[in-house]
Amino acid sequence: MCLCFEKKCQIKPGYANQATMEVYEFEKSLLTRMQEISTVLGAREGIPVGASAVRTEWANYVEIAIEPTGWQALWRVPRVLCEDLAIPFPTVIMGTVEQVLFDELKATFLVEAVQDDDVHLPERQTVSLEELWPLKDQENDALNVDRTAECVDRLRFFYQHIWMPWDNDSDDDVDWAGKHLESRVKFYYDLKNKTMSKRLSSHVLALLAEANYIQKKRELLEMEIDEQEENEEDAECADLTLNSKVTDMMKLHLRLNAIKNEIDILENPAMREVYEKVRFPEDDSAFEAGLEVTAEAFVVTHVGTLDQQMQYLNEAKRYIDQRKIVRICDSLQGALDRCKSSDDLYLPPGKHQIKFLEYLNSAGSLRAISSVNFVEACEREKLQALEDIPVVSSKDDDSILLTIDGDYCFENIMLDCANVRTGVLVKRGNVTFKNCCLVGDPKSTTKQGVVVFGNSTVRFENSVIQHFSTGIYSNQNCTIQLTNTIVQSCINGLEVLRGGQIAFTAAQINACKSYGVILDADDDANESHEPRTTYTNYAEIDRPEFRFTGECAFRGNGQANFVVFNGAELDFNSSCFVDQMVTAAADDDLPTNVSLYQSLDMDEDISGDEDEDADSGMDGGRFFNDLDVIRSIVVDGEQQQRGENLDHGSSTDGDVSSELESEDEVAVIEIDDTVIEIDDSVAGHVGE
């Protein structure tokens, strides 16, 4: 797998002309993974390994297998750290490992290149080994980087997929490997091979992604609490802050314990079927004789007087096809749990919290019985003052609010995405937002509004999108239509990859901190002398990706209203904004291409630039990754060439080449919980 960085400043002579960076990739069977982990944890035969000793066994293995210093790698910055540093997510950094800290399973990492010239980081970072991806091409040819990459791959797989956050608190009297190893590895491959139903696997992966996120959050809070206890100046103020953080820690601990109880049940194949029947009950009583299942409408009501209910139902009557069966539900969550994806759902004004892990499709809809006009309120700067409006939000800190993989329609609804990392994920289909408002978090640099995979059409009519890192991310071969729609107060308003089509009809993109619209193009770098071209006036743009109709407005966007990044050499299929829930269940035919080519910058001390960094923008399409499972599927148009690339790219150890699948298989990189896939259109570049 290759990553492209464009370097505008001289960092090291050896890197001056290096255009691509290729990292190692491994695809291994269940048996191979089991044997690898057993070898590490069973090094001392006959001696049980308790939970607290697992890390020591891995440290002993790493000390023998890995190069202690001097190897180049890519560092994928975890989302939780991006949030803590107020830098855009995802972010990938290239650098050199100065020293491996074996006991901590970490490394001192020297930053040499970043993807965006607005991101400033200290030159030296202490990072987890599992977050590093060794490069195939090294400055020092004497290093055994093949063995190092193999070691890091084993470590990463174990700590991202087998070791659970609650294992740190496990009983040391029990042999951890004997109790958990086989069931955990089989559990992972059951998810990977999609042996569970889509509904159950989505639920499981969401729980795992949330657990990993909680654990990272706990670790940061523990560090902050320890530092605060050491540096108490104002005792009263310190106590208040400490109490707040302890409360947050307790909430995280309780939620993690609840997730543990569910996963313990789901690891047992015999219990999964029972769990699914209880957790996702099928409602067969809905079918009336002679009536089709698809003709149903769910009407959500709030508690109120009889007159209020009658008034609301009379209003709803104007929206609902009289031929449909109508069900009354007391909550949106209850309606989602009972409905089919093709059903129509109707909401009253008010707040509706949900935790919905399935996909919406089949020409269904989610509409509110409301006369609110979000665009008019936004233009009058009265959006925040709106009262009694229908708002849909997440119950917990989920990865995604709603996922769509077919035709669907939203109307008259505000989607509050403050508690999620991605608002709406469109995997495929024709999706329409009519008079909708999507709101993120103005303080976050990592949240995404709408992420659109390939071969989808998304229409925004009379809608508002604001307060996201990227308002709309459009993949290759997508069509986005913005009609009388406002995108404002994001870091980047809209990003489209080459081949995408964006139609602006009386649309506005205003007050974005970085760019209003970003296009990742594939223009020949020799023809485009500059790596990027910016535009202030949209009338000056002559590109097939954009079409403008009516009076459009692009105002107050920080660096430029439009920017075209030229000369991308390689694209990746990546759901880099979504978490483990989606990526592990993502279908292989969803190309989401990402170009990685940005300038370098380094800063020894970022204390004076924190405010600036928080406002800086990076177009998310040029990045590599998210929380705990990036799987990168490399597809080569010529199988023979792909097989040769994989053979040369894997470890020179005999067991590694045998662990790769046959040429008919694809190679997978597992990084965190996001998928990167290279589609056929760029496969030919992989071996270059």
Buried (B, 14 or more C-beta within 10 A) or exposed (E): BBBBBBBEEEBEEEBEEBBBBBBBBBBBEBEBBBBBBBEBBBEEEEEBBBBBBBBEBBBBBBEEBBBBBBBBBBBBBBBBBBBBBBBBBBBBBBBBBEBBBBEEBBBBBBBBBBBBBBBBBEEEBEBBBBBBBBBBEBBEEEBBBBBBBBBBBBBBBBBBBBBBBBBEEBEEEBBBBEBBBBBBBBBBBBBBEEEBBEBBBBBBBBBBBBBBBBBBBBEBBEEBBEEBEEEEEEEEEBEEBBEEBEEBBEEBBEBBEEBBEBBEBBBEEEEBEEBBEEBBEEEEEBEEEEEEEBBBBBBBBBEEEEEEBEEBBEBBEEBBEEEBBBBEBEBBBBBBBBBBBBBBBBBBBBEBBBBBBBBBBBBBBBBBBBEBBBBEBBEEEEBEEBEEBBBBBBEEBBBBBBBBBBBBBBBBBBBBBBBBBBBBBBBBBBBBBBBBBBBBBEEBBBBBBBBBBBBBBBBBBBBBBBBBBBBBBBBBBBBBBBBBBBBBBBBBBBBBBBBBBBBBBBBBBBBBBBBBBBBBBBBEBEEBEEBBBEBEEBEEBEBEBBEBEEEBBBEBBBBBBBBBBBBBBBBBBBBBBBBBBBBBBBEEEBBBBBBBBBBBBBBEEBEEBEEEBBBBBBBBBBBBBBBBBBBBBBBBBEEEBBBBBBEEBBBEBEEBEEBBBEBEEBBBBBBBBBBBBBBEBBBEBBBE
